[in-house]
Amino acid sequence: MSATHAHLPAPERTAMAVLATLSLCHFLNDLLQALLPAIYPMLKTSFDLNYTQIGLITLTNSATSSLLQPVVGHYTDRTPRPYSLATGMSLLLGALLVLAFAHRFALLLFGAALLGVASAIFHPESSRIARVASGGRLGFAQSLFQTGGNLGTSVGPLLAAFIVLPRGRASLAWFGIVALVAIVLLWHIGRWYAGVRASTPPAAAGAVPATPAVAPAHVRRTIAILLTLIFSKYVYLTSITSFYMFFLIHRFQVSPRSAQLHLFAFLGAAAAGTFIGGPLGDRFGRKYVIWGSIFGVLPFTLLLPYVNLFWTDVLSVAIGLILASAFSAIVVYAQELMPGRVGLVAGLFFGFAFGIAGIGAAVLGWLADATSIEVVYRICAFLPALGILAVLLPEERRT
């Protein structure tokens, strides 16, 4: 797999100001997205929901995002839309207002779906812009971009614990101010990207898909392996993001606010792992980061359902740190495998990740209702064993 950068529409040096702003916008986007699962305990009580209905909310959110992201990515490969990011954030603002004032379960599903549409618009094009601004440091740029999102995901439950829970669901509307700030920043990012495109040949800007450097059968096999690894990673992660608070409340009788703080520790560790993974992939090879990240977390997931609260925290932090380091490496690995299809690859992998997480949440919710929340974690503990498949990934031809 070629590691050259012939398809980068770059400024020759890394555009750090652009990457930092894009990472900040990813932080704000995912912070707002993370408010939905963070208020699940509140929704469960006020709407008298069961675990299956909680899973359906996650499924609705994830399905809209996952189905649309590859479509958006494929379309923007051919016709990039620099200002679409601000449009997506505007939809997210609308979703927050729906969730803040919904009075029926159907409206909760509509708000979750609108959040998914906003996510589908944001991720493929923003991932492309991160690559454009990378100056050739692909793993670093993707990690910095994704770290912003993971930090936002980790802060969301914290803000929900200290703002939304004490003041009620209507206080979600206050976060519209955050969305307005992000809209302004994303408009400026779009203007920068439009300027880069105006001064760059169309083929280099990714508007015309390039011919893959390897045989299509080889590409399909490798993509199938990568998607299997994404499956194992994100079904396990959704067991944490959707049900970890309930697991802690049930097993250790902690309060909902305390459970959100424990979830924050896990998500903060995941954000740190995301940042580490990209530069390690640039330095040592992405295949080894992918393999070590997913398969290497197996001993910790196997222990987690059986230890006390202290060791549950320790193991969850280790799991978040190690497991999160894979995604940026997977995305860049796949983009190098399919040069010229940056948006399609980003949309495919972000979309599949969100979609499989949503399906996993629905299935795990049903399983928790049918058995117990502890059984869910005992079964999910074996998912990282699929990481052994990373040994089948072809070696990168590094320059």
Backbone hydrogen bonds, N-H to C=O, Kabsch-Sander energy under -0.5 kcal/mol:
donor,donor_aa,acceptor,acceptor_aa,energy
3,A,397,R,-1.0
8,L,5,H,-1.7
10,A,8,L,-0.6
15,A,133,A,-2.6
16,M,14,T,-1.6
19,L,15,A,-2.5
20,A,16,M,-3.0
21,T,17,A,-2.2
22,L,18,V,-2.8
23,S,19,L,-2.7
24,L,20,A,-2.3
25,C,21,T,-2.4
26,H,22,L,-2.3
27,F,23,S,-2.3
28,L,24,L,-2.5
29,N,25,C,-2.9
30,D,26,H,-2.7
31,L,27,F,-2.2
32,L,28,L,-2.0
33,Q,29,N,-2.2
34,A,30,D,-2.3
35,L,31,L,-0.6
35,L,32,L,-0.8
36,L,33,Q,-1.1
38,A,34,A,-1.6
39,I,35,L,-1.2
39,I,36,L,-1.0
40,Y,37,P,-1.4
43,L,39,I,-2.7
44,K,40,Y,-3.1
45,T,41,P,-1.6
46,S,42,M,-2.8
47,F,43,L,-2.5
49,L,44,K,-1.3
54,I,50,N,-1.9
55,G,51,Y,-2.5
56,L,52,T,-1.9
57,I,53,Q,-1.8
58,T,54,I,-1.8
59,L,55,G,-2.6
60,T,56,L,-2.6
61,N,57,I,-2.2
62,S,58,T,-2.8
63,A,59,L,-3.1
64,T,60,T,-1.8
65,S,61,N,-1.4
66,S,62,S,-3.2
67,L,63,A,-2.5
68,L,64,T,-1.5
69,Q,65,S,-2.1
71,V,67,L,-0.5
72,V,68,L,-3.0
73,G,69,Q,-3.0
74,H,70,P,-2.6
75,Y,71,V,-2.3
76,T,72,V,-2.7
77,D,73,G,-1.4
78,R,74,H,-1.0
78,R,75,Y,-0.6
79,T,75,Y,-2.7
84,S,81,R,-1.9
85,L,82,P,-0.6
87,T,83,Y,-1.2
88,G,84,S,-2.5
89,M,85,L,-2.0
90,S,86,A,-1.6
91,L,87,T,-1.7
92,L,88,G,-1.7
93,L,89,M,-1.9
94,G,90,S,-1.7
95,A,91,L,-2.1
96,L,92,L,-2.1
97,L,93,L,-1.6
98,V,94,G,-1.9
99,L,95,A,-2.5
100,A,96,L,-2.2
101,F,97,L,-1.4
102,A,98,V,-1.0
108,L,104,R,-1.5
109,L,105,F,-2.0
110,F,106,A,-2.0
111,G,107,L,-2.7
112,A,108,L,-2.3
113,A,109,L,-2.3
114,L,110,F,-2.4
115,L,111,G,-2.0
116,G,112,A,-1.7
117,V,113,A,-2.0
118,A,114,L,-2.2
119,S,115,L,-2.1
120,A,116,G,-2.3
121,I,117,V,-1.8
122,F,118,A,-1.9
123,H,119,S,-2.3
125,E,121,I,-0.6
126,S,122,F,-2.0
127,S,123,H,-2.3
128,R,124,P,-1.7
129,I,125,E,-2.2
130,A,126,S,-2.1
131,R,127,S,-1.7
132,V,128,R,-2.4
133,A,129,I,-2.2
134,S,131,R,-1.0
135,G,132,V,-0.6
137,R,134,S,-1.5
138,L,136,G,-1.8
141,A,137,R,-2.7
142,Q,138,L,-2.5
143,S,139,G,-2.5
144,L,140,F,-2.8
145,F,141,A,-2.3
146,Q,142,Q,-2.5
147,T,143,S,-2.8
148,G,144,L,-1.5
149,G,145,F,-1.1
150,N,146,Q,-2.5
151,L,147,T,-2.8
152,G,148,G,-2.1
153,T,149,G,-2.4
154,S,150,N,-2.0
155,V,151,L,-2.2
156,G,152,G,-2.0
158,L,154,S,-0.7
159,L,155,V,-2.5
160,A,156,G,-2.4
161,A,157,P,-2.2
162,F,158,L,-1.7
163,I,159,L,-2.3
164,V,159,L,-1.0
165,L,160,A,-3.0
167,R,163,I,-1.1
168,G,164,V,-2.4
171,S,168,G,-1.6
172,L,169,R,-2.1
173,A,170,A,-1.8
174,W,171,S,-1.2
175,F,172,L,-1.4
176,G,173,A,-1.9
177,I,174,W,-1.7
179,A,175,F,-1.7
180,L,176,G,-2.1
181,V,177,I,-2.0
182,A,178,V,-2.2
183,I,179,A,-2.2
184,V,180,L,-1.8
185,L,181,V,-2.1
186,L,182,A,-2.8
187,W,183,I,-1.8
188,H,184,V,-1.6
189,I,185,L,-2.1
190,G,186,L,-2.5
191,R,187,W,-1.9
192,W,188,H,-2.1
193,Y,189,I,-2.5
194,A,190,G,-2.4
195,G,191,R,-1.8
196,V,192,W,-2.1
197,R,193,Y,-2.6
198,A,194,A,-1.9
199,S,195,G,-1.0
199,S,196,V,-0.6
200,T,197,R,-1.2
205,A,201,P,-1.7
206,G,203,A,-1.1
207,A,202,P,-1.8
208,V,202,P,-0.6
210,A,339,P,-0.5
219,V,215,A,-2.2
220,R,216,P,-2.8
221,R,217,A,-2.2
222,T,218,H,-2.2
223,I,219,V,-2.8
224,A,220,R,-2.3
225,I,221,R,-1.8
226,L,222,T,-2.4
227,L,223,I,-2.6
228,T,224,A,-1.8
229,L,225,I,-2.0
230,I,226,L,-2.2
231,F,227,L,-2.3
232,S,228,T,-2.1
233,K,229,L,-2.3
234,Y,230,I,-3.0
235,V,231,F,-2.2
236,Y,232,S,-1.3
237,L,233,K,-2.2
238,T,234,Y,-2.3
239,S,235,V,-1.2
240,I,236,Y,-1.0
240,I,237,L,-0.6
241,T,237,L,-2.9
242,S,238,T,-2.2
243,F,239,S,-0.7
244,Y,240,I,-2.0
247,F,243,F,-2.4
248,L,244,Y,-2.5
249,I,245,M,-2.5
250,H,246,F,-2.7
251,R,247,F,-2.9
252,F,248,L,-2.3
253,Q,249,I,-1.0
254,V,248,L,-0.9
259,A,255,S,-2.6
260,Q,256,P,-1.9
261,L,257,R,-1.6
262,H,258,S,-2.0
263,L,259,A,-2.2
264,F,260,Q,-2.1
265,A,261,L,-1.7
266,F,262,H,-1.6
267,L,263,L,-2.6
268,G,264,F,-2.7
269,A,265,A,-1.9
270,A,266,F,-2.1
271,A,267,L,-2.0
272,A,268,G,-1.9
273,G,269,A,-2.4
274,T,270,A,-2.1
275,F,271,A,-1.7
276,I,272,A,-1.8
277,G,273,G,-2.1
278,G,274,T,-1.0
280,L,276,I,-1.8
281,G,277,G,-2.0
282,D,278,G,-2.3
283,R,279,P,-2.0
284,F,280,L,-3.3
285,G,280,L,-0.5
285,G,281,G,-1.5
289,V,285,G,-1.1
290,I,286,R,-2.5
291,W,287,K,-2.4
292,G,288,Y,-2.5
293,S,289,V,-2.2
294,I,290,I,-1.9
295,F,291,W,-1.7
296,G,291,W,-0.8
296,G,292,G,-0.6
297,V,294,I,-0.8
298,L,295,F,-1.4
300,F,297,V,-0.7
301,T,297,V,-1.9
302,L,298,L,-2.1
303,L,299,P,-1.2
304,L,300,F,-1.7
306,Y,303,L,-2.1
307,V,304,L,-1.0
312,T,308,N,-2.2
313,D,309,L,-2.1
314,V,310,F,-2.1
315,L,311,W,-2.8
316,S,312,T,-2.4
317,V,313,D,-2.2
318,A,314,V,-2.1
319,I,315,L,-2.7
320,G,316,S,-2.6
321,L,317,V,-2.5
322,I,318,A,-2.3
323,L,319,I,-2.7
324,A,320,G,-1.6
325,S,322,I,-1.0
326,A,323,L,-1.2
327,F,324,A,-0.6
329,A,325,S,-0.5
330,I,326,A,-2.4
331,V,327,F,-2.6
332,V,328,S,-2.3
333,Y,329,A,-2.4
334,A,330,I,-2.4
335,Q,331,V,-2.4
336,E,332,V,-2.3
337,L,333,Y,-1.3
338,M,334,A,-1.6
341,R,338,M,-1.7
344,L,73,G,-0.6
345,V,341,R,-2.6
346,A,342,V,-2.5
347,G,343,G,-3.1
348,L,344,L,-2.9
349,F,345,V,-2.7
350,F,346,A,-2.8
351,G,347,G,-2.4
352,F,348,L,-2.7
353,A,349,F,-2.3
354,F,350,F,-2.6
355,G,351,G,-2.9
356,I,352,F,-3.0
357,A,353,A,-1.7
358,G,354,F,-2.1
359,I,355,G,-2.6
360,G,356,I,-2.5
361,A,357,A,-2.3
362,A,358,G,-2.1
363,V,359,I,-2.5
364,L,360,G,-3.1
365,G,361,A,-2.4
366,W,362,A,-2.1
367,L,363,V,-2.5
368,A,364,L,-2.6
369,D,365,G,-2.1
370,A,366,W,-2.3
371,T,367,L,-2.4
376,V,372,S,-1.2
377,Y,373,I,-1.2
378,R,374,E,-1.8
379,I,375,V,-2.1
380,C,376,V,-2.6
381,A,377,Y,-1.2
382,F,379,I,-1.6
383,L,380,C,-1.8
385,A,382,F,-1.6
386,L,383,L,-2.1
387,G,384,P,-2.1
388,I,385,A,-1.6
389,L,386,L,-2.1
390,A,387,G,-1.9
391,V,388,I,-1.6
392,L,389,L,-2.2
393,L,390,A,-1.5
397,R,1,M,-2.4
398,R,396,E,-1.1
